[in-house]
Amino acid sequence: MDVVSHVRKQLSGAPVHFIHVEVYTDNDPARGYNRWMREWGLQTEPWVFLVGGNGRITAKFEGPVSVHELRSAIDSKLLD
């Protein structure tokens, strides 16, 4: 979250939206994974997905991602 939050602040005013989704239903591990984790077959976290204006995933990161990696992907995949 720290990396994504940092990049979000860097891109303030850019045509990019950031959405955070907790992995557990109602953020309660006892309730199990949320709908998206189950539907997409995700068994780890964190995940960061870049989704273009057409609704298609243009890049994805499983596990830690650096500010440089995320910013480079956004610049090349979404702001190009």
PETA-V175650 format. One record per residue. N is the residue number from 1. RES is the residue in three letters. D_CENTER is the distance of its C-alpha to the mean C-alpha in Angstrom with 1 decimal. Layout:
BEGIN
N:RES:D_CENTER / N:RES:D_CENTER
END
This chain:
BEGIN
1:MET:9.1 / 2:ASP:12.0 / 3:VAL:10.5 / 4:VAL:7.7 / 5:SER:10.6 / 6:HIS:13.0 / 7:VAL:11.4 / 8:ARG:11.1 / 9:LYS:14.8 / 10:GLN:15.7 / 11:LEU:14.7 / 12:SER:16.5 / 13:GLY:18.4 / 14:ALA:16.5 / 15:PRO:15.7 / 16:VAL:11.9 / 17:HIS:10.3 / 18:PHE:7.5 / 19:ILE:7.1 / 20:HIS:7.0 / 21:VAL:8.3 / 22:GLU:10.8 / 23:VAL:11.7 / 24:TYR:15.3 / 25:THR:17.3 / 26:ASP:18.2 / 27:ASN:16.6 / 28:ASP:19.8 / 29:PRO:19.8 / 30:ALA:23.2 / 31:ARG:22.0 / 32:GLY:19.8 / 33:TYR:16.4 / 34:ASN:15.2 / 35:ARG:15.7 / 36:TRP:12.4 / 37:MET:12.7 / 38:ARG:16.3 / 39:GLU:16.1 / 40:TRP:13.7 / 41:GLY:15.7 / 42:LEU:13.0 / 43:GLN:15.2 / 44:THR:13.3 / 45:GLU:10.5 / 46:PRO:8.2 / 47:TRP:5.7 / 48:VAL:2.8 / 49:PHE:4.0 / 50:LEU:6.3 / 51:VAL:8.7 / 52:GLY:12.2 / 53:GLY:14.8 / 54:ASN:16.4 / 55:GLY:13.6 / 56:ARG:13.2 / 57:ILE:10.4 / 58:THR:11.3 / 59:ALA:9.5 / 60:LYS:7.5 / 61:PHE:7.8 / 62:GLU:9.4 / 63:GLY:10.6 / 64:PRO:11.1 / 65:VAL:10.2 / 66:SER:12.6 / 67:VAL:12.7 / 68:HIS:14.8 / 69:GLU:12.6 / 70:LEU:9.5 / 71:ARG:12.1 / 72:SER:14.2 / 73:ALA:11.7 / 74:ILE:11.0 / 75:ASP:14.8 / 76:SER:15.8 / 77:LYS:13.7 / 78:LEU:13.2 / 79:LEU:16.0 / 80:ASP:18.6
END
